[in-house]
Amino acid sequence: MKKFPVESISFWDAFFIFVIMSAFNIQFIETVLVVLLAYIVRFLIFKIVKQIPVKILEGAERKRSIRRVINFLLFLLMFILIAFIWGVERKDIFVFITSTLTVIGIAFFAQWSIISNITAGIIVFFSHPIRLGDKVKIYDKDFNIEGKLEKVSWFFIHIITEEGDEVTIPNNILLQKSIIIKSEHTEEI
């Protein structure tokens, strides 16, 4: 086994190796701390969301949607922080983000109905008067749909008819059609 003679390494070489290894160790420790902090924050937020009654969020599906959004945002924030820790320039991160958003934008432009359904899903999720469990009647010139609103997802609403059939309707159609809401929460006239 060949040994390196200690005398052949100068003071400055040893100092340079020490500084490089110290910087690497600090970056590694900072990365581990960011990941741990992200998981702690995720745990605390999920614990808070879990304590919110299902009735306030109008169903377990909304809790799952909120968890997915929180996971995505925490992962994105963690990715950006780790990139800064490892010395990635801000302009390089912005080039990556804008390139990714451009590709996603082109993909959505190719499927315009997808982006309109997502947008309509967000509108229905946050500000439409329809609630889970409501009896609804959606008027269409060809086929009227009547039943109980079972689920609101990113792309579709799910209605269970009186016959027990599940009907899925794209969210953007929900915003375009006339709807009668026979809510359990309001008094009928």
CORRAPE-V788835 format. One record per pair of residues at least 12 apart in sequence whose C-alpha atoms are under 7 Angstrom apart, sorted by sequence separation. I is the first residue (numbers start at 0). GAP is how many residues later the second one is. If there is no record, write none. Layout:
i=(I I)
gap=(GAP GAP)
This chain:
i=(134 135 146 147 155 156 134 135 146 147 155 156 133 134 146 155 156 132 133 145 146 154 155 132 154 131 132 131 131 120 120 120 37 117 117 139 116 138 137 138 37 137 138 137 136 137 34 135 136 33 135 136 135 134 135 133 134 133 134 133 120 133 30 119 129 119 116 116 116 115 26 26 57 58 57)
gap=(12 12 12 12 12 12 13 13 13 13 13 13 14 14 14 14 14 15 15 15 15 15 15 16 16 17 17 18 19 32 33 34 36 36 37 37 38 38 39 39 40 40 40 41 42 42 43 43 43 44 44 44 45 46 46 47 47 48 48 49 50 50 51 51 51 52 53 54 55 56 58 59 73 73 74)
